[in-house]
């Protein structure tokens, strides 16, 4: 996976009392980025999918 500059910024802000929102265009690797972060505590993570079901 390509090292992204946002990885460190996201890790620096995890554990704070604020929410981190990751949004962007389709198929740019948002989900993949979150899945590969080791600093995100998954037991305290809420993952919301904004896609509409048809």
Steps between C-alpha positions, in 0.01 A plus 500: 500500500617853429606693808264797534567820690154475661594182686713683753248783539220250571715308749601822676135587562368160607426475869378856521139570587426617147366317197713439193310510173653356187317585181586542135431385148403144421766228478796703623592268789319643805394162636836342419680780682294448815538122489880528489541748786640334810433794730118491473338319797236290323300435817426874513442550128164566337501434127209653306428429137319785323405302188132472425360152460302450182 
